Amino acid sequence: MGQLRTSPPPPQATELRRWQLADPADLRGLRASLHEALTGEELPAGSHLDEVPELIALVASELATNALRHGIPPTIVRLLAADDRFILDVADHDLSSIPELADTRPMGAGGRGLQIAQAVSLDVGWYATETTKNIWAAFPRR
C-alpha cells in the first residue's frame, strides 16, 4: 500500500466552516451544508451541485465515511480557504494508524476514498496534531 504525503495545509488557510460528525447519519446534512458554505445559497431538494462544490462534497463524504468507519469519533470536517484554493480537512481521533492508499483492493471492495480524493483534487496530504489525524484535499476556488 502507498502512503500519502505528510504535510499540513497552507498555514495562511482560514476556516470558513466546521462540522462535527458522530455517526454515519450525520453525513446526510453535510452535502447541503457544504453547498451553502461554498455558494452562499441553499441547495434545493433534488438539485445537483456545480462541479467544484460537487467534487468537494464527494471527497468530504468519502473521507468522513472513512473517518467514521475506521477512526475514533467525533469526526471533524473543516472547509478552509487559502488564496485560490478551498481546502477540505477531515479529522478523527485515532492517532495509532497512518492513512494508506488502498491500491491493491479489487474494484467494488471499498476503501478507495483516498484514491478518489487524489484523482479529483489539486493536492492531498495528511498530518497529525496532539489529538487528531487529519487528511486534507485542495480544490480550485473559482
Secondary structure, 3 states (H helix, E strand, C coil): CEECCECCCCCCCEEEEEEEECCHHHHHHHHHHHHHHHHCCCCCCCCCCCHHHHHHHHHHHHHHHHHHHHCCCCEEEEEEEECCEEEEEEEECCCCCCCEECCCCCCCCCCCHHHHHHHHCCEEEEEECCCCEEEEEEEECC
